[in-house]
Amino acid sequence: MTGEAPLLSARDLHKTYGPTPALDGVSMDVRAGEIVAVMGPSGSGKSTLMHCLAGIVRPDAGELRYRDRNLITASDAERSALRRREFGFVFQFGQLVPELTCLENVALPLRMEGVRRGEAERRAAHWLDRLDVADVAGKRPGQVSGGQGQRVAVARALVTDPAVVFADEPTGALDSLNGELVMRLLTECVEQSGTAVVLVTHEPAVAAYSHREVVMRDGRIRTSAGMVQ
Ligand SMILES: Nc1ncnc2c1ncn2[C@@H]1O[C@H](COP(=O)(O)OP(=O)(O)OP(=O)(O)O)[C@@H](O)[C@H]1O
């Protein structure tokens, strides 16, 4: 794995909000199939780093590439197409559309890419099954438990077969048992498909599912250690 070119490559990223340097010279690579946990105290820049890597926030300075594409100079339209096609996202709260069923929520990223309804829903049903929540397909997000909703959100992040999944505190709203279940299913799925994961978490039990931890403090990376899988 180490011989391959990284999927994402960040060099000396800087991002400042007013007087606050949220990122103060961050360099890191993410390779295919790798699960990287980004840890560190509140306000240390974890979410800003993830949002830069995902092409959501544009750094003020530095170099950032996804495969052969320069994410700093890419237009907003190119960056948003890249997010839709190549990346998946799981957040702590509220990413499911309340008016749609769980099946329709998972099918949505495919529909936005022009996949026909029948095909999109067939693929969505497959992912609900993989995440062990096939039984909630016809329910709306408000009718399912927090753990089920988060598994639906993981299914939605994976349905487009992304190269990288970005997960920001994906288990933060769950009890530890449900959190472990979400992480176990997520890591099993990505290991089979070779998807990389960038995971922001405060919880060591969640970071334990990663291959590598990056620890941030004051907008800089403090340590980056390999983990035993
Ligand atoms: N949109 C924004 N506007 C202004 N300041 C921001 C913005 N986003 C982040 N910051 C500031 O940048 C710094 C890093 O924030 P960031 O959210 O990246 O940290 P974090 O490590 O993810 O924190 P937490 O664990 O609390 O989510 C903080 O000082 C924060 O207040």
The ligand as an SDF file (V2000), in Angstrom:
LIG
                    3D

 31 33  0  0  0  0  0  0  0  0999 V2000
  -16.4150   29.0660    9.8950 N   0  0  0  0  0  0  0  0  0  0  0  0
  -15.6230   29.5310   10.8780 C   0  0  0  0  0  0  0  0  0  0  0  0
  -15.6260   30.8360   11.2070 N   0  0  0  0  0  0  0  0  0  0  0  0
  -14.8070   31.3180   12.1730 C   0  0  0  0  0  0  0  0  0  0  0  0
  -13.9630   30.5720   12.8850 N   0  0  0  0  0  0  0  0  0  0  0  0
  -13.9290   29.2540   12.6190 C   0  0  0  0  0  0  0  0  0  0  0  0
  -14.7550   28.6660   11.6100 C   0  0  0  0  0  0  0  0  0  0  0  0
  -14.4860   27.3320   11.5650 N   0  0  0  0  0  0  0  0  0  0  0  0
  -13.5520   27.1100   12.5060 C   0  0  0  0  0  0  0  0  0  0  0  0
  -13.2100   28.2490   13.1400 N   0  0  0  0  0  0  0  0  0  0  0  0
  -12.1860   28.3770   14.1980 C   0  0  0  0  0  0  0  0  0  0  0  0
  -11.0380   27.6710   13.7740 O   0  0  0  0  0  0  0  0  0  0  0  0
  -10.4730   26.9230   14.8500 C   0  0  0  0  0  0  0  0  0  0  0  0
  -10.4900   25.4370   14.5030 C   0  0  0  0  0  0  0  0  0  0  0  0
  -11.8650   24.9930   14.4340 O   0  0  0  0  0  0  0  0  0  0  0  0
  -12.2740   23.5000   14.0540 P   0  0  0  0  0  0  0  0  0  0  0  0
  -13.7600   23.4510   14.0290 O   0  0  0  0  0  0  0  0  0  0  0  0
  -11.5380   23.0910   12.8420 O   0  0  0  0  0  0  0  0  0  0  0  0
  -11.7180   22.6920   15.3170 O   0  0  0  0  0  0  0  0  0  0  0  0
  -12.0850   21.2370   15.8040 P   0  0  0  0  0  0  0  0  0  0  0  0
  -10.8050   20.6420   16.2910 O   0  0  0  0  0  0  0  0  0  0  0  0
  -12.8150   20.5000   14.7420 O   0  0  0  0  0  0  0  0  0  0  0  0
  -13.0580   21.5370   17.0250 O   0  0  0  0  0  0  0  0  0  0  0  0
  -14.2650   20.6590   17.6430 P   0  0  0  0  0  0  0  0  0  0  0  0
  -13.6330   19.4120   18.1550 O   0  0  0  0  0  0  0  0  0  0  0  0
  -14.7710   21.5320   18.7510 O   0  0  0  0  0  0  0  0  0  0  0  0
  -15.2550   20.4510   16.5500 O   0  0  0  0  0  0  0  0  0  0  0  0
  -11.3030   27.2670   16.0880 C   0  0  0  0  0  0  0  0  0  0  0  0
  -10.6520   28.3330   16.7680 O   0  0  0  0  0  0  0  0  0  0  0  0
  -12.6180   27.7220   15.4960 C   0  0  0  0  0  0  0  0  0  0  0  0
  -13.2630   28.6370   16.3630 O   0  0  0  0  0  0  0  0  0  0  0  0
  1  2  1  0
  2  3  1  0
  2  7  2  0
  3  4  2  0
  4  5  1  0
  5  6  2  0
  6  7  1  0
  6 10  1  0
  7  8  1  0
  8  9  2  0
  9 10  1  0
 10 11  1  0
 11 12  1  0
 11 30  1  0
 12 13  1  0
 13 14  1  0
 13 28  1  0
 14 15  1  0
 15 16  1  0
 16 17  2  0
 16 18  1  0
 16 19  1  0
 19 20  1  0
 20 21  2  0
 20 22  1  0
 20 23  1  0
 23 24  1  0
 24 25  2  0
 24 26  1  0
 24 27  1  0
 28 29  1  0
 28 30  1  0
 30 31  1  0
M  END
$$$$
